[in-house]
């Protein structure tokens, strides 16, 4: 009687996990579309602004380019956050795909060398340094994963999403005002 109950719990847990993954996938698609839409709206508004009133001096071009960069910052922050979350989702398959050489190095680091009569701290640190330097290239793709795990990035992404939501209608209104005046 316990086996059917366990199977039912497992099925429910599996179904719940699939729903959560579907929701997370939808949220990532939505954030990506929001970032792209915000960047496109801001860029079009900036181009209309430049076409409507071209800056006469070089200094004013610098000011306008800086303004564009500031207006594109929320979209960039959202895309960075989405990239970190996508890398985080791929972490299990990346871990399984780590080169065998890395696993061998980690195993060698855990087991002390047999030919060394003295296993001191300095020798262990030297071996650790060799492993770290040798593994740096293989582990560098994981740096984007840490983006999604930092609370400051999560908060910044929330405010970037709010800014992007405001930027889209503001850019549309700015384009309409510049075109019809």
C-alpha positions in Angstrom: 0.0 0.0 0.0 3.0 2.3 0.6 4.3 2.0 -2.9 1.3 3.5 -4.7 1.2 6.3 -2.2 4.9 7.1 -2.8 4.4 6.9 -6.6 1.5 9.4 -6.3 3.6 11.8 -4.2 6.5 11.4 -6.7 4.1 12.1 -9.6 2.7 15.2 -7.9 6.2 16.5 -7.0 7.3 15.9 -10.6 4.2 17.7 -12.0 4.8 20.6 -9.6 8.4 20.8 -10.7 7.4 20.8 -14.3 4.9 23.7 -13.6 7.5 25.7 -11.8 10.0 25.2 -14.7 7.3 26.2 -17.2 6.5 29.4 -15.2 10.2 30.2 -14.9 10.7 29.7 -18.6 7.8 32.1 -19.3 9.2 34.6 -16.9 12.6 34.5 -18.6 10.9 34.9 -22.0 8.9 37.8 -20.7 12.0 39.5 -19.2 13.9 39.0 -22.4 11.1 40.5 -24.5 10.7 43.4 -22.0 14.5 44.2 -22.3 14.4 44.0 -26.1 11.3 46.1 -26.3 12.7 48.7 -24.0 16.0 48.9 -25.8 14.2 49.2 -29.2 11.8 51.9 -28.0 14.6 53.9 -26.4 16.8 53.6 -29.5 14.0 54.6 -31.8 13.1 57.6 -29.6 16.8 58.6 -29.5 17.1 58.4 -33.3 14.0 60.5 -33.8 15.4 63.0 -31.3 18.7 63.2 -33.2 16.9 63.4 -36.6 14.5 66.1 -35.3 17.2 68.3 -33.7 20.7 67.3 -34.7 23.3 68.5 -32.2 25.4 71.3 -33.7 28.5 70.8 -31.4 30.6 67.7 -30.6 29.9 68.3 -26.9 26.2 67.9 -27.4 26.8 64.6 -29.2 28.6 63.3 -26.2 25.8 64.3 -24.0 23.2 62.6 -26.2 25.3 59.4 -26.4 25.6 59.3 -22.6 21.9 59.9 -22.3 21.3 56.9 -24.7 23.7 54.7 -22.6 21.8 55.6 -19.4 18.5 54.9 -21.0 19.7 51.5 -22.3 21.1 50.5 -18.9 17.9 48.9 -17.6 17.6 46.7 -20.7 21.3 45.7 -20.3 20.8 44.9 -16.6 17.7 42.7 -17.5 19.6 40.9 -20.2 22.5 40.3 -17.9 20.2 38.9 -15.3 18.4 36.6 -17.8 21.8 35.3 -19.0 22.8 34.5 -15.5 19.5 32.6 -14.9 19.9 30.7 -18.1 23.4 29.7 -17.2 22.2 28.7 -13.7 19.5 26.5 -15.3 22.3 24.8 -17.4 24.5 24.2 -14.4 23.6 20.5 -13.9 24.4 19.5 -17.4 27.6 21.6 -17.5 28.7 19.9 -14.3 28.1 16.5 -15.8 30.0 17.6 -18.9 33.1 18.8 -17.1 36.2 17.4 -18.6 37.5 14.2 -17.1 40.8 15.9 -16.6 39.3 18.3 -14.1 37.7 15.5 -12.2 41.1 13.7 -12.1 42.8 16.9 -10.8 40.2 17.3 -8.1 40.6 13.6 -7.1 44.4 14.1 -7.1 44.0 17.1 -4.8 41.9 15.1 -2.3 44.3 12.2 -2.1 47.8 13.0 -0.9 50.7 12.0 -3.2 52.3 8.7 -2.3 55.8 9.5 -3.3 56.0 12.6 -1.1 57.5 11.8 2.3 56.3 15.0 3.8 52.8 16.3 3.2 53.0 19.8 4.5 50.8 22.8 4.1 53.1 24.4 1.6 53.1 21.4 -0.7 49.3 21.2 -0.5 49.0 24.9 -1.4 51.3 24.5 -4.4 49.2 21.6 -5.6 46.1 23.6 -5.1 47.6 26.5 -7.1 48.4 24.2 -10.0 44.9 22.8 -10.0 43.3 26.2 -9.9 45.5 27.7 -12.6 45.0 24.6 -14.8 41.2 24.6 -14.3 40.6 28.3 -14.8 39.8 28.0 -18.5 37.3 25.2 -17.9 35.5 26.9 -15.1 35.3 30.5 -16.6 31.9 29.9 -18.1 30.5 29.5 -14.6 31.2 33.1 -13.7 27.9 34.2 -15.3 26.0 31.9 -12.9 27.1 34.0 -10.0 25.3 37.0 -11.5 21.9 35.5 -10.8 22.8 34.5 -7.3 23.7 37.9 -5.9 20.9 39.8 -4.0 22.1 43.1 -5.3 21.7 41.9 -8.9 18.2 40.6 -8.1 17.2 43.9 -6.6 18.8 45.8 -9.5 17.0 43.6 -12.0 13.7 44.3 -10.3 14.2 48.0 -10.5 15.5 47.6 -14.1 12.3 45.8 -15.0 10.2 48.6 -13.5 12.3 51.2 -15.4 11.9 49.2 -18.6 8.2 49.1 -18.1 8.1 52.9 -17.8 10.6 53.5 -20.6 8.5 51.9 -23.3 5.4 54.1 -23.1 7.6 57.1 -22.4 9.6 56.5 -25.5 6.4 56.1 -27.6 5.1 59.3 -26.2 8.4 61.1 -26.9 8.4 59.8 -30.5 4.8 61.0 -31.0 5.6 64.4 -29.6 8.7 64.8 -31.7 7.0 63.6 -34.9 3.8 65.7 -34.6 5.4 68.9 -33.3 
